[in-house]
Amino acid sequence: MIFVPCNDGISHNEAEYSSKQQCAAGDQVLLQAVLDYDRRFAERLGSE
């Protein structure tokens, strides 16, 4: 689960708001996690 900041800490509410930049930062975290996992998985397969 990736969390991004919300204005005034409001979440799960119709008043919730995160900027495009905050969402993009969360996307970058998720992308990096997937790429890191993929790299480690490939390294494990290569060592077998």
C-alpha distances in whole Angstrom, upper triangle without the diagonal:
4,7,10,13,15,19,20,17,17,14,15,18,20,21,17,18,16,18,18,18,15,13,15,14,10,11,13,10,9,12,13,11,12,16,16,15,18,20,20,20,23,25,25,26,29,30,31
4,7,10,13,16,18,15,16,13,14,18,19,20,16,15,13,15,15,14,11,10,11,10,6,8,10,8,7,11,12,10,12,15,15,16,18,20,20,21,24,25,26,28,30,31,32
4,7,9,13,14,11,12,10,12,15,17,17,13,13,11,13,14,13,10,9,12,10,7,10,12,10,10,14,15,14,16,19,19,19,22,24,24,25,27,29,29,31,33,34,36
4,7,10,12,10,11,10,13,15,16,15,11,10,7,9,11,10,6,6,9,8,6,9,11,10,11,14,15,15,17,20,20,21,23,25,26,27,29,31,31,33,35,36,38
4,7,9,7,9,9,12,14,15,13,10,9,6,9,11,10,7,9,11,10,9,13,14,13,15,18,19,19,21,23,24,25,27,28,29,31,33,34,35,37,39,40,42
4,6,5,6,7,10,11,12,10,6,5,5,8,11,12,8,10,13,13,12,15,17,16,18,20,22,22,24,26,27,28,30,32,32,34,36,37,38,40,42,43,45
4,5,6,9,12,11,12,9,7,6,6,9,12,13,10,12,16,15,15,18,20,20,21,24,25,25,27,29,30,31,33,35,36,37,39,41,42,43,45,46,48
4,5,9,12,12,13,10,9,9,10,12,16,16,14,16,19,18,18,21,23,22,23,26,27,27,30,32,32,33,36,37,38,39,41,43,43,45,47,48,50
4,6,10,10,13,10,8,9,10,13,16,16,13,15,18,17,16,19,21,20,21,24,25,25,27,29,30,30,33,35,35,36,39,40,40,42,44,45,47
4,7,7,9,7,5,8,10,13,16,17,14,15,19,18,17,20,22,21,22,25,26,26,28,31,31,31,34,36,36,37,40,41,41,43,46,47,48
4,5,8,8,5,8,10,13,16,17,14,14,17,17,15,18,21,19,20,23,24,24,25,28,29,29,31,33,34,34,37,39,39,41,43,44,45
4,7,8,7,10,12,16,18,19,16,15,19,19,17,19,22,21,20,24,26,25,26,29,30,29,31,34,34,35,37,39,39,41,43,44,45
4,5,5,9,12,15,18,20,17,17,21,21,19,21,24,24,23,26,28,28,29,32,33,33,35,37,38,38,41,42,43,44,47,48,49
4,5,8,12,15,17,19,18,17,20,22,20,22,25,25,24,27,29,29,30,33,34,34,36,38,39,39,42,44,44,45,48,49,50
4,6,10,13,16,18,16,16,20,21,19,21,24,24,25,27,29,29,30,33,34,35,37,39,40,40,43,44,45,46,49,50,51
4,7,10,13,15,13,13,16,17,16,18,21,21,21,24,26,25,27,29,31,31,33,35,36,37,39,41,41,43,45,46,48
4,7,10,12,10,10,14,15,14,16,19,19,19,22,24,24,26,28,29,30,32,34,35,36,38,40,40,42,44,45,47
4,7,8,6,7,10,11,10,13,15,16,16,19,20,21,23,25,26,27,29,31,32,33,35,36,38,39,41,42,44
4,5,5,6,9,10,11,12,14,16,17,18,20,22,23,24,26,27,29,30,32,33,35,36,38,39,41,43,44
4,5,5,6,9,10,10,12,14,15,16,18,20,21,22,24,26,27,28,30,31,33,34,36,37,38,41,42
4,5,5,6,9,10,10,13,14,15,16,18,20,21,22,24,26,27,29,30,31,33,35,36,37,39,41
4,5,5,6,9,10,11,13,14,16,17,19,20,21,23,25,26,27,29,31,32,33,35,36,38,40
4,5,5,6,9,10,11,12,14,15,17,18,20,21,23,24,26,27,29,30,32,33,35,37,38
4,5,5,6,9,10,10,12,14,15,16,18,20,21,22,24,26,27,28,30,31,33,35,37
4,5,5,6,9,10,11,13,14,15,16,19,20,21,23,24,26,27,29,30,32,33,35
4,5,5,6,9,10,11,13,14,15,17,19,20,21,23,25,26,27,29,30,32,34
4,5,5,6,9,10,11,12,14,15,17,18,20,21,23,24,26,27,29,31,32
4,5,5,6,9,10,10,12,14,15,16,18,20,21,22,24,26,27,29,31
4,6,5,6,9,10,11,12,14,15,17,18,20,21,23,24,26,27,29
4,5,5,6,9,10,11,12,14,16,16,18,20,21,23,24,26,28
4,5,5,6,9,10,11,12,14,15,16,18,20,21,22,25,26
4,5,5,6,8,10,10,12,14,15,16,18,20,21,23,25
4,6,5,6,9,10,11,12,14,15,17,18,20,21,23
4,5,5,6,9,10,10,12,14,15,16,18,20,22
4,5,5,6,9,10,10,12,14,15,16,19,20
4,5,5,6,9,10,11,12,14,15,17,19
4,5,5,6,9,10,11,12,14,16,17
4,6,5,6,9,10,11,12,14,16
4,5,5,6,9,10,11,12,15
4,5,5,6,9,10,11,13
4,5,5,6,9,10,11
4,5,5,6,9,10
4,5,5,6,9
4,5,5,7
4,5,5
4,6
4
